Amino acid sequence: MDTEPSPTRRRLLAGLATVGAAALGGCVTTGLSLRTDGVDASNVFESVSLSESWTANKAVASVKLTESATTERNVRELAVVDSDGSSVWSDTVAAGQTNVSDVRLPVGEPATLTATDNTGAFVESVTVSVGGSSFP
C-alpha cells in the first residue's frame, strides 16, 4: 500500500498553501480602534463605527448619517480618500438613507470620509483613523 500522496494531491496541497500565504500575505491587524475627528460638529455624519475587530487589508465600518444629510443637504455619494489622495472606497447614497455599511477604511494612516451632493459638489468631510496591533 502506497502512503505517499499522489502527484495530484501534492499539487492541490501546494496550491492551497500558496493561496493561503497570498491571502494572508502582509500584516494582519487585530484589536482595531477607530478615531474620528469632526463627527461631533458634523451636519452630515452622526457616527462611524467598526464592523470587525481584525483585518488583513482594509477595515470595514458603518457610517450613520444625520436625518437631514440626504434630504436637506442632498448627499448622494460617500468616499474615503487616503493620506496620499488616492480613493480607497466610494458608494452612492439614496435619498432618505441614514445607514451605510461596508465602508472600507485604510489601517494605520488617517483618511478623509467625504460626502458630496447630487451635483457632485463637496458637502462635508471628517477625518478617520484606524489603528491596531499588526503582525506578519
Secondary structure by P-SEA (a helix, b strand, c coil): ccccccaaaaaaaaaaaaaaaaaaccccccbbbbbbccccccccccccccccccccccccbbbbbcccccccccccbbbbbcccccccbbbbbccccccccbbbbbccbbbbbcccccccccccbbbbbbbccccc
